[in-house]
Amino acid sequence: MENKYILITNLKASTKKVYEKHFEAEKYNILVNEEKMIIAKQTNNNDINLEHEKIIIETLASMAKKYTFSKILYIDLTKDINSILKRIEGEENIRHTDNRITWAIRQAITKAIIKNELKK
């Protein structure tokens, strides 16, 4: 089973506290906990390159900060991040600017925004 990754952004302080408690109760690790954003991971598979995961999460956090909306944006990135990890498996010189990482993250965020807008 794969690790589960969740990004929630554009959070108000009170809402953020609710999500933090939820993630704690559901045994998620909070990877990024910034003013308006949380990236959490539920571990099901420890057989991944943690250095690659760190680069992906840092890139994701950096890119997510650029998307500002009035609504909360909740994105399940499980499929996307696990796919990226499989694509770069076994490689050593992975950078934050690697197109295989940035393109996939941009696509995932864009799809979530579109879905969010269609729900209006």
Buried (B, 14 or more C-beta within 10 A) or exposed (E): EBBBBBBBBBBEEEEBEEBBEBBEEEEBEBBBEEEBBBBBBBEEEEEBBEEBBEBBBBBBBEBBEEBEEEEBBBBEBBEBBBBBBEEBEEEEEBEEEBEBBBEBBBEBBEEBBEEBEEEE
